[in-house]
């Protein structure tokens, strides 16, 4: 029942155009927006490394394949790049590689099924992220940030379907001389970021990926699309571009400095000497009676 919870928008053919609109338009809208608080980490480039666990939702989705365990059959790791625009919007790209698996012991009619699959994949995607806290709060300089993201990309995969009793191969894509299958993938997710300091951060994220095929578990025969989730932990390193400093002082700064300029010590001595000389002259010209 879990695989039918996904958004109805994916049932229509216009999804590719909608995702493209979501990806491109915010870059023009938010590129000129700065943070409300100057202390917020903004306008930086980020490089991140992430690792986590995958879970499959499709025809064979009762759980991960037990032969080998979860951490052997359902893990992934990736590298991401980010460009931060102010405090509201991030544009990023990701390369993700990993494994998927699933098994099913009973069919939809209750009969014994007992099959499992294992797949290897590499994903290339672009995504946009929106800072949800910044949309609803005037203060965006926070240690914690909550981002919602959506993207689009391509996934290359090889997959095999096995019989659960004999471990013999029932079906496959990308093996036995076949090329790996390439399909469209659409990731949607949530990411919680904790800013350690201005240069580094860590994040926890989970995302659901819709793959535009029914071949991911090596079982076809219906028009349903396969999905998988990726839950991960990530370390982010931030790089700030260097800014050129102007040597020209503002008029207000030069005026304030000239008004409060203190006289030098040797000038004070000259002034005292002049005052003493004038007093002596006055005393000579006007003797006391």
RODO-2510 file (C-alpha; in nm, 4 decimals, decimal comma):
residues 289
     n   res          X          Y          Z
     1     x     0,0000     0,0000     0,0000
     2     x     0,2967     0,2335     0,0530
     3     x     0,3775     0,2726    -0,3136
     4     x     0,0403     0,4359    -0,3863
     5     x     0,0937     0,7324    -0,1496
     6     x     0,3020     0,9400    -0,3952
     7     x     0,1866     1,2674    -0,5385
     8     x    -0,0771     1,2497    -0,8139
     9     x     0,1211     1,4973    -1,0267
    10     x     0,3423     1,2092    -1,1396
    11     x     0,0487     1,0482    -1,3160
    12     x     0,0499     1,3197    -1,5827
    13     x     0,2830     1,3700    -1,8781
    14     x     0,3586     1,7346    -1,7935
    15     x     0,5737     1,6493    -1,4939
    16     x     0,9019     1,7079    -1,6837
    17     x     0,7993     2,0631    -1,7767
    18     x     0,6859     2,1396    -1,4215
    19     x     1,0129     2,0157    -1,2712
    20     x     1,2101     2,2226    -1,5238
    21     x     1,0075     2,5313    -1,4256
    22     x     1,0740     2,4661    -1,0554
    23     x     1,4467     2,4258    -1,1182
    24     x     1,5089     2,7275    -1,3408
    25     x     1,2754     3,0057    -1,2237
    26     x     1,4020     3,0480    -0,8651
    27     x     1,7538     3,1157    -0,9933
    28     x     1,6299     3,4397    -1,1532
    29     x     1,4032     3,5348    -0,8626
    30     x     1,6309     3,4689    -0,5664
    31     x     1,9745     3,5398    -0,7146
    32     x     1,9452     3,9054    -0,6099
    33     x     1,8035     3,8348    -0,2629
    34     x     2,0419     3,8708     0,0306
    35     x     2,0026     3,7530     0,3868
    36     x     1,8233     3,9696     0,6382
    37     x     2,1097     3,9109     0,8806
    38     x     2,4614     3,9644     0,7431
    39     x     2,5990     3,6981     0,9771
    40     x     2,4096     3,4279     0,7899
    41     x     2,6241     3,2041     0,5661
    42     x     2,5307     3,3306     0,2221
    43     x     2,6573     3,3390    -0,1351
    44     x     2,8928     3,0460    -0,0915
    45     x     2,9925     2,7367    -0,2880
    46     x     2,9594     2,4089    -0,1017
    47     x     3,1112     2,0628    -0,1482
    48     x     2,9598     1,7718     0,0427
    49     x     3,0022     1,3996     0,0982
    50     x     2,7069     1,1829     0,2014
    51     x     2,6302     0,8203     0,2788
    52     x     2,3159     0,6387     0,3793
    53     x     2,0619     0,3594     0,3336
    54     x     1,8249     0,2954     0,0411
    55     x     1,4814     0,1336     0,0507
    56     x     1,2846     0,0146    -0,2532
    57     x     0,9126     0,0506    -0,3370
    58     x     0,7878    -0,1453    -0,6378
    59     x     0,6670    -0,4933    -0,7299
    60     x     0,9108    -0,6628    -0,4892
    61     x     0,9092    -0,4395    -0,1835
    62     x     0,8303    -0,6399     0,1300
    63     x     1,1823    -0,5592     0,2527
    64     x     1,5487    -0,5720     0,1550
    65     x     1,6965    -0,9002     0,0339
    66     x     1,7939    -1,0977     0,3429
    67     x     2,0832    -1,2761     0,1761
    68     x     2,3691    -1,0379     0,2443
    69     x     2,1843    -0,8062     0,4834
    70     x     2,0675    -0,4463     0,4626
    71     x     2,4095    -0,2812     0,4868
    72     x     2,5442    -0,4928     0,2002
    73     x     2,2481    -0,4750    -0,0366
    74     x     2,0928    -0,1341     0,0437
    75     x     2,3555     0,1369     0,0850
    76     x     2,4699     0,4347    -0,1187
    77     x     2,7223     0,7208    -0,1102
    78     x     2,7481     1,0424    -0,3052
    79     x     2,9191     1,3725    -0,3750
    80     x     2,7264     1,6999    -0,4076
    81     x     2,8001     2,0576    -0,5076
    82     x     2,5977     2,3606    -0,3944
    83     x     2,5658     2,7282    -0,4841
    84     x     2,3912     2,9364    -0,2203
    85     x     2,1903     3,2423    -0,3306
    86     x     2,1222     3,4569    -0,0247
    87     x     1,9314     3,2827     0,2518
    88     x     1,6343     3,1424     0,0598
    89     x     1,7566     2,9397    -0,2336
    90     x     2,0261     2,6809    -0,3148
    91     x     2,1054     2,5258    -0,6526
    92     x     2,2908     2,1949    -0,6399
    93     x     2,4007     1,8836    -0,8229
    94     x     2,4669     1,5303    -0,7016
    95     x     2,6359     1,2092    -0,8134
    96     x     2,4980     0,9122    -0,6197
    97     x     2,6091     0,5477    -0,6444
    98     x     2,4798     0,2513    -0,4520
    99     x     2,2778    -0,0671    -0,4322
   100     x     1,9111    -0,1602    -0,4090
   101     x     1,7419    -0,4855    -0,3173
   102     x     1,4035    -0,6253    -0,2267
   103     x     1,2227    -0,9496    -0,1730
   104     x     0,8688    -1,0769    -0,1790
   105     x     0,7514    -1,4091    -0,0379
   106     x     0,3817    -1,3893    -0,1224
   107     x     0,1970    -1,2660    -0,4276
   108     x    -0,0996    -1,0296    -0,4338
   109     x    -0,3402    -1,3258    -0,4323
   110     x    -0,1705    -1,4877    -0,1309
   111     x     0,0155    -1,7548    -0,3252
   112     x     0,3796    -1,8337    -0,2550
   113     x     0,6023    -1,6013    -0,4555
   114     x     0,9501    -1,6051    -0,2935
   115     x     1,1623    -1,3934    -0,5267
   116     x     1,4213    -1,1255    -0,4627
   117     x     1,6281    -0,8824    -0,6694
   118     x     1,9575    -0,6959    -0,6419
   119     x     2,0553    -0,3854    -0,8391
   120     x     2,3510    -0,1474    -0,8759
   121     x     2,2930     0,2134    -0,9821
   122     x     2,4600     0,5490    -1,0496
   123     x     2,2492     0,8653    -1,0473
   124     x     2,3256     1,2149    -1,1825
   125     x     2,0829     1,4881    -1,0777
   126     x     2,0271     1,8625    -1,0415
   127     x     1,8071     2,0051    -0,7682
   128     x     1,6836     2,3257    -0,6103
   129     x     1,6377     2,3778    -0,2371
   130     x     1,4166     2,6255    -0,0519
   131     x     1,4830     2,7406     0,3039
   132     x     1,1427     2,6936     0,4682
   133     x     1,2429     2,8766     0,7884
   134     x     1,3465     3,1868     0,5931
   135     x     1,0027     3,2032     0,4294
   136     x     0,8225     3,2179     0,7631
   137     x     1,0698     3,3994     0,9888
   138     x     1,2324     3,7442     0,9796
   139     x     1,5457     3,6101     1,1468
   140     x     1,7332     3,3705     0,9165
   141     x     2,0606     3,3564     1,1090
   142     x     1,9971     3,0195     1,2677
   143     x     2,2132     2,7218     1,3545
   144     x     1,9426     2,4947     1,2133
   145     x     1,7916     2,5289     0,8663
   146     x     1,5134     2,3262     0,7074
   147     x     1,5203     2,2830     0,3287
   148     x     1,2688     2,1299     0,0886
   149     x     1,4193     2,0166    -0,2413
   150     x     1,3097     1,8909    -0,5816
   151     x     1,5195     1,7879    -0,8793
   152     x     1,5571     1,5950    -1,2024
   153     x     1,8255     1,3634    -1,3347
   154     x     1,9265     1,0344    -1,4963
   155     x     1,9907     0,6948    -1,3394
   156     x     2,1962     0,4085    -1,4864
   157     x     2,1320     0,0667    -1,3338
   158     x     2,1879    -0,3069    -1,3667
   159     x     1,9475    -0,5459    -1,1965
   160     x     1,8858    -0,9172    -1,1505
   161     x     1,5797    -1,1090    -1,0285
   162     x     1,6369    -1,4355    -0,8385
   163     x     1,4286    -1,7332    -0,7353
   164     x     1,4121    -1,7447    -0,3565
   165     x     1,4316    -2,1246    -0,3364
   166     x     1,7120    -2,2036    -0,5802
   167     x     1,8896    -1,8612    -0,6089
   168     x     1,8792    -1,9025    -0,9869
   169     x     1,8426    -1,5939    -1,2084
   170     x     1,4857    -1,5395    -1,3274
   171     x     1,5383    -1,2145    -1,5215
   172     x     1,7868    -0,9306    -1,5636
   173     x     1,8584    -0,5950    -1,7252
   174     x     2,2127    -0,4715    -1,7954
   175     x     2,3833    -0,8113    -1,7683
   176     x     2,4701    -1,0921    -2,0112
   177     x     2,6071    -0,8515    -2,2704
   178     x     2,3297    -0,5923    -2,2274
   179     x     2,4002    -0,2240    -2,1698
   180     x     2,2968    -0,0679    -1,8409
   181     x     1,9483     0,0824    -1,8480
   182     x     1,9245     0,4641    -1,8350
   183     x     1,6023     0,6258    -1,7159
   184     x     1,4708     0,9600    -1,5913
   185     x     1,4643     1,0076    -1,2121
   186     x     1,2871     1,2774    -1,0088
   187     x     1,4002     1,3238    -0,6457
   188     x     1,1920     1,5102    -0,3852
   189     x     1,3040     1,5438    -0,0243
   190     x     1,3660     1,7254     0,3031
   191     x     1,7035     1,8254     0,4488
   192     x     1,7862     1,9510     0,8008
   193     x     2,1163     2,1424     0,8209
   194     x     2,3155     2,2269     1,1331
   195     x     2,5723     2,5030     1,0738
   196     x     2,8776     2,4168     1,2847
   197     x     3,0499     2,7405     1,1843
   198     x     3,0792     2,9636     0,8802
   199     x     3,2898     2,7073     0,6927
   200     x     3,1267     2,3737     0,7702
   201     x     2,7914     2,2099     0,8362
   202     x     2,6310     1,8683     0,8722
   203     x     2,2890     1,7596     0,7530
   204     x     2,0370     1,4775     0,7741
   205     x     1,8212     1,4245     0,4687
   206     x     1,5664     1,1883     0,3253
   207     x     1,4359     1,1880    -0,0304
   208     x     1,1994     0,9840    -0,2433
   209     x     1,3070     0,9134    -0,6000
   210     x     1,0637     0,8286    -0,8784
   211     x     1,2260     0,6285    -1,1581
   212     x     1,0504     0,6493    -1,4938
   213     x     1,0467     0,2710    -1,5493
   214     x     0,9181    -0,0565    -1,4086
   215     x     1,2493    -0,2376    -1,4681
   216     x     1,4370    -0,1439    -1,1507
   217     x     1,3412    -0,4722    -0,9794
   218     x     1,3798    -0,6690    -1,3066
   219     x     1,0078    -0,7425    -1,3048
   220     x     0,7815    -0,5892    -1,5687
   221     x     0,4249    -0,6445    -1,6733
   222     x     0,2389    -0,3392    -1,5402
   223     x     0,2533     0,0350    -1,5952
   224     x     0,3564     0,1205    -1,2393
   225     x     0,6743     0,3203    -1,1852
   226     x     0,9370     0,2154    -0,9334
   227     x     1,0458     0,4307    -0,6392
   228     x     1,3227     0,4212    -0,3833
   229     x     1,4089     0,6303    -0,0788
   230     x     1,7536     0,7499     0,0245
   231     x     1,8151     0,8531     0,3875
   232     x     2,1627     0,9884     0,4566
   233     x     2,4003     1,1947     0,6679
   234     x     2,6138     1,4612     0,4998
   235     x     2,9174     1,6793     0,5731
   236     x     2,9337     2,0165     0,3921
   237     x     3,2412     2,2348     0,3405
   238     x     3,1706     2,5977     0,2373
   239     x     3,3888     2,8093     0,0089
   240     x     3,3377     3,1866    -0,0110
   241     x     3,4511     3,3863    -0,3160
   242     x     3,7035     3,6635    -0,2514
   243     x     3,5706     4,0200    -0,2700
   244     x     3,7721     4,3147    -0,4001
   245     x     3,7980     4,5939    -0,1440
   246     x     3,7742     4,9537    -0,2675
   247     x     4,0456     5,2057    -0,1676
   248     x     3,8094     5,5013    -0,2067
   249     x     3,6667     5,6255     0,1238
   250     x     3,3090     5,7395     0,1497
   251     x     3,2569     6,1190     0,1965
   252     x     3,0887     6,0653     0,5343
   253     x     3,3862     5,8687     0,6613
   254     x     3,6400     6,1351     0,5542
   255     x     3,4357     6,4156     0,7120
   256     x     3,3965     6,2385     1,0417
   257     x     3,7689     6,1701     1,0567
   258     x     3,8623     6,5350     0,9776
   259     x     3,6246     6,6753     1,2407
   260     x     3,7623     6,4666     1,5224
   261     x     4,1245     6,4850     1,4191
   262     x     4,3571     6,5431     1,7173
   263     x     4,6461     6,7961     1,6873
   264     x     4,9962     6,6576     1,6963
   265     x     5,2171     6,7092     2,0098
   266     x     5,4748     6,9418     1,8491
   267     x     5,1947     7,1742     1,7346
   268     x     5,0670     7,1991     2,0918
   269     x     5,4122     7,3130     2,2075
   270     x     5,4227     7,5871     1,9420
   271     x     5,0820     7,7139     2,0487
   272     x     5,1886     7,7314     2,4153
   273     x     5,5040     7,9269     2,3253
   274     x     5,3065     8,1827     2,1250
   275     x     5,0665     8,2355     2,4128
   276     x     5,3541     8,2940     2,6547
   277     x     5,5184     8,5493     2,4238
   278     x     5,1944     8,7446     2,3832
   279     x     5,1457     8,7591     2,7602
   280     x     5,4976     8,9002     2,8096
   281     x     5,4403     9,1690     2,5451
   282     x     5,1136     9,2776     2,7082
   283     x     5,2785     9,2943     3,0514
   284     x     5,5560     9,5242     2,9158
   285     x     5,3223     9,7557     2,7270
   286     x     5,0841     9,7876     3,0269
   287     x     5,2968     9,8045     3,3433
   288     x     5,1285     9,7610     3,6777
   289     x     5,0447    10,0785     3,8719
***
